[in-house]
Amino acid sequence: MTDELQQPQDAHGIKRYIPLLVILMVGLFLAILNQTLLNVAIPHLITEFGVSANTAQWLLTGYMLVNGALIPLSPFLIERFAVRRLFLFAMFCFTLGSLICGIATGFPVMLIGRLIQAVGGGVLAPLVMTIILFIFPPEIRGRGMGIFGLAMMFAPAVGPTLSGWVVQNYDWHLLFTGMVPLGAIVLIFAFFSLKDIQPAKKVKVDAPSVVTSLAGMALLLYGFSEAGNDGWDDAVVLSTMIAGAVLLAIFVIRQLRIEKPLLDMRIFKYSIFSLSSVINVVLTISLFSGMFLLPIYLQTIRGYSPLDSGLLLLPGALIMLVMSPVSGTLFDKVGPRPLAIFGMAITTATTYYFTKLTMDTTYTFIVVLYMFRMFGMSFLMMPIMTAGLNQLPKHLSSHGTSMSNTLRQVSGSIGISLITTIFTNRTTFHVNEMEGAMNTADPFFMASFHEFVQKVATTLHLPVSQAQSQAVQILAGKASQQSSIAGINDAFIWATVISAIGLVLSLFLRDVRKDKANVSAPEQKKEEVLLLPAPKNVS
């Protein structure tokens, strides 16, 4: 093999890249898995390091900020360093960070390890996606993106289960030390098997673009991550979100004016790429609503262990594992619209059924419903993303993958903050509503209350005065419990509406491969030139 990857001409030529694809997928799987592994272990780390919950949360927030801020820079990094050096560097950072976290005895060292991990994880997703787009031509690209979906969708779903099992049965350090040998194996194999798609170019760094991109993304993501806890009207939340939005607006304007943009915004001139991006934002918000709300319902309200909560998500993750390559193959045969409509219809319906949770809802029912929800989503994320990327010319592929992953990161943060806010506000509303119904001036309520007090006194063999105090505590607990369930159901109603919007938008998708098949090569090239007006030089 030469120093560069040779693009295959047909499906048979793909076979020689199977070992390379395995290595890429394992590396990406480890990086994405790492984002969700720590959630269950946070309480143990608070005790271990003697820090507050807010301080410990920076292990998650810091990783997200560094990871998200680096994604928009990936097109420049790929062009400047080429895929081989960049992948090896990313995996080295991730493995080194895992080692530091695994041997950490104090919180500062642990945080440093997490930030180093994030440097590697931030560029891996767009980098691997760019390689897949190169290896798989448009007519069979669905299969390649289906393989990519194995890591992208399966890793975050299986993370809580694996983390809960490790924390419950072993030491939390294993979450990180276990990744070190796997990362080292990926590094060794990639060193010998991975070649460049194209040679590295000495591209000039546009410092204002880098600064506005990094600072803007970090501030915006931080604002969204804190909005769910502190409220959208909090001064810090508002100031960081506004500052981030202003910096990103400056970044976008500059990218449209300079000759060699860091992240080419003209990709949004391609209609199907823009539409698929919007649908994926909607889908990501809907996906994160279920992954966020169900553990709260199971652990906080129903009293299940973190492991049981994680195990509930596991069958759905396994369905994603099986169906992701299948949906990719189906995409190559039928195109994006039938898959999107079918998948969004199932996702919307199952999300609606999650609006009917009660204290009597069985564990089995939730598992089965979540499995159907993941079955529907397995037809969505990668096929819809592929539909948009197929419309982009080859020289814009890395920009398209970077933008897709940036939007996924931002929409994930927006989704969690939005759902948290809805859940919190609606729970408070229902608590106030129930407290208002417990009116001591209402004779019917007081009659029921005195009857309940007598039952408590008889059951617990208490005097009436003590039974009355006990009854008040029981009613308060019931009110809090029922209000939380009602708040979760209300949040799922909003998630259903969001999914329904995605269903409507899916009706407008089309298979751009048919467009290209009906246009000759010169005409297609001419069309692309017309779509991309020449940028102005800016010093």
PyMOL commands that set and color helices and strands:
alter all, ss='L'
color gray80, all
select helices_A, chain A and resi 11-49+53-56+58-103+107-135+138-169+174-177+179-193+207-230+235-257+265-269+271-301+306-334+336-356+363-377+381-389+394-437+443-460+464-506+512-517+521-531
alter helices_A, ss='H'
color red, helices_A
deselect
rebuild
show_as cartoon
